[in-house]
């Protein structure tokens, strides 16, 4: 094989491998609420859609030819938002629903993202056909989560499951929502 052919073969493989290493590492599975009936649905935390001025300013920012979304400031916290449900076995589930009418997708940007040992976090859309996770406490040190990928639709749920044996506190603070 010639050097150019090897280079053409190896370069794409290297790029694919590198992209996979940098992607958001999740462990699969499904949220607790998908297989267990929970008593209540969280009220949506509404994030206003961007105005025409915000869209024009982002489009003309000089950051490049493509503007796919607008970051909207917010403050959503596991301490003050969403609902907690205690299950019959003593485990707990925290869920928050974020909604921004008209979005084709939402992405979340975090000020704090700390998962206690044994806890599991998933994100999913209203139809439950786009799920990312499970994220666990190993993400507190290794490849810390600062934002999550786009979730399809105008509603995103965050769901945290805490086993009964754990009393450590979840700490999530969302400071921006990306409106796609």
C-alpha positions as CSV (number, residue, x, y, z in Angstrom):
1,X,0.0,0.0,0.0
2,X,1.2,3.5,-0.7
3,X,1.8,6.1,2.0
4,X,-1.1,8.3,0.7
5,X,-3.6,5.4,0.8
6,X,-2.6,4.5,4.4
7,X,-2.9,8.2,5.4
8,X,-6.4,8.4,3.8
9,X,-7.5,5.3,5.6
10,X,-6.0,6.1,9.0
11,X,-7.0,9.7,9.3
12,X,-10.8,9.1,9.2
13,X,-10.5,6.2,11.7
14,X,-8.4,8.4,14.0
15,X,-11.1,11.2,13.8
16,X,-13.9,8.8,14.6
17,X,-12.1,7.4,17.6
18,X,-11.2,10.9,18.9
19,X,-14.8,12.2,18.5
20,X,-16.1,9.1,20.4
21,X,-13.6,9.8,23.3
22,X,-14.7,13.4,23.6
23,X,-18.5,12.6,23.4
24,X,-20.7,12.5,26.4
25,X,-20.2,9.2,28.2
26,X,-23.4,7.7,29.4
27,X,-24.1,4.2,30.6
28,X,-27.4,3.3,29.1
29,X,-30.5,2.0,30.8
30,X,-33.8,3.8,31.3
31,X,-35.2,6.3,33.8
32,X,-37.1,4.9,36.8
33,X,-40.3,6.6,35.8
34,X,-40.4,4.6,32.5
35,X,-41.2,1.4,34.4
36,X,-42.8,2.8,37.6
37,X,-45.9,4.9,38.0
38,X,-45.1,8.2,39.8
39,X,-47.8,10.1,41.6
40,X,-47.4,13.5,39.9
41,X,-46.0,15.3,36.9
42,X,-43.7,18.3,37.5
43,X,-45.0,21.7,36.4
44,X,-42.9,23.0,33.5
45,X,-40.2,25.6,34.1
46,X,-40.9,27.9,31.2
47,X,-38.0,29.4,29.3
48,X,-39.2,32.2,26.9
49,X,-38.4,31.7,23.3
50,X,-35.8,34.1,21.9
51,X,-37.1,37.4,20.5
52,X,-36.4,38.4,16.9
53,X,-33.8,40.9,18.2
54,X,-31.9,38.1,20.1
55,X,-31.9,35.9,16.9
56,X,-30.7,38.8,14.7
57,X,-28.0,39.7,17.3
58,X,-26.8,36.1,17.4
59,X,-26.9,35.7,13.7
60,X,-24.8,38.9,13.2
61,X,-22.4,38.3,16.0
62,X,-19.5,37.5,13.7
63,X,-18.9,34.1,15.3
64,X,-19.4,32.3,12.1
65,X,-22.0,31.7,9.3
66,X,-24.2,29.3,11.2
67,X,-26.3,30.1,14.3
68,X,-28.3,27.1,15.4
69,X,-29.5,28.3,18.8
70,X,-29.7,31.0,21.4
71,X,-28.6,30.6,25.0
72,X,-31.2,31.9,27.4
73,X,-30.2,32.7,31.0
74,X,-32.2,30.9,33.7
75,X,-31.8,29.5,37.2
76,X,-33.2,26.0,37.7
77,X,-32.0,24.1,40.8
78,X,-32.5,20.7,42.4
79,X,-33.0,22.6,45.7
80,X,-35.9,24.8,44.6
81,X,-37.4,23.4,41.3
82,X,-39.0,20.2,40.2
83,X,-40.6,17.6,42.4
84,X,-39.3,14.9,44.7
85,X,-41.2,11.6,45.0
86,X,-40.4,9.1,47.8
87,X,-41.1,5.6,46.7
88,X,-42.4,2.7,48.9
89,X,-38.8,1.2,49.2
90,X,-37.4,4.5,50.5
91,X,-35.7,5.5,47.2
92,X,-36.4,9.0,45.8
93,X,-36.9,10.4,42.4
94,X,-36.4,14.1,41.4
95,X,-37.8,15.4,38.1
96,X,-37.9,18.7,36.5
97,X,-39.5,19.6,33.2
98,X,-38.1,22.5,31.1
99,X,-40.2,23.9,28.3
100,X,-39.6,26.5,25.6
101,X,-42.4,26.6,23.1
102,X,-41.4,26.4,19.5
103,X,-38.0,24.9,20.1
104,X,-36.9,21.9,17.9
105,X,-34.4,21.0,20.6
106,X,-33.1,22.1,24.0
107,X,-29.6,21.9,25.5
108,X,-28.8,22.5,29.2
109,X,-25.7,24.4,30.5
110,X,-24.8,23.8,34.2
111,X,-23.3,25.9,36.9
112,X,-23.2,22.9,39.2
113,X,-23.7,19.2,38.3
114,X,-23.0,16.8,41.2
115,X,-24.4,13.3,41.4
116,X,-24.2,11.5,44.8
117,X,-22.8,7.9,44.8
118,X,-25.4,5.4,43.7
119,X,-27.5,8.1,41.9
120,X,-28.5,8.0,38.3
121,X,-29.5,10.9,36.0
122,X,-31.3,10.7,32.7
123,X,-32.5,13.4,30.3
124,X,-35.4,12.8,27.9
125,X,-38.0,14.5,25.8
126,X,-41.8,14.5,26.1
127,X,-42.3,11.5,23.8
128,X,-39.7,9.5,25.7
129,X,-38.1,8.6,22.3
130,X,-34.9,10.6,22.9
131,X,-33.1,9.6,26.1
132,X,-29.5,10.3,27.2
133,X,-27.9,8.8,30.3
134,X,-27.4,7.2,32.7
135,X,-25.0,9.6,34.2
136,X,-23.5,8.5,37.6
137,X,-21.2,9.9,40.3
138,X,-18.1,8.9,38.2
139,X,-18.8,12.0,36.2
140,X,-18.1,14.2,39.2
141,X,-14.4,13.8,38.7
142,X,-13.8,12.3,35.3
143,X,-15.0,14.4,32.4
144,X,-17.3,16.7,34.4
145,X,-20.6,17.6,32.9
146,X,-20.9,21.3,32.0
147,X,-23.7,20.9,29.4
148,X,-25.7,18.2,27.8
149,X,-26.4,17.5,24.2
150,X,-29.5,18.7,22.4
151,X,-32.7,16.9,23.4
152,X,-35.3,16.8,20.6
153,X,-38.4,18.9,21.1
154,X,-39.6,21.8,23.2
155,X,-39.6,19.9,26.5
156,X,-36.7,18.3,28.3
157,X,-37.0,16.3,31.5
158,X,-34.2,15.7,33.9
159,X,-34.8,12.7,36.2
160,X,-32.6,11.7,39.1
161,X,-33.0,8.4,41.0
162,X,-31.5,8.1,44.5
163,X,-31.4,4.7,46.2
164,X,-32.8,4.5,49.8
165,X,-29.4,3.9,51.2
166,X,-28.1,7.3,50.1
167,X,-28.6,10.5,52.0
168,X,-26.1,12.7,50.2
169,X,-27.6,15.7,48.4
170,X,-27.9,16.1,44.6
171,X,-26.7,19.4,43.3
172,X,-27.8,20.6,39.9
173,X,-28.0,24.2,38.9
174,X,-28.9,25.1,35.3
175,X,-27.8,28.6,34.3
176,X,-28.6,28.5,30.6
177,X,-30.9,26.7,28.3
178,X,-29.9,26.5,24.6
179,X,-33.0,27.1,22.4
180,X,-32.4,25.3,19.1
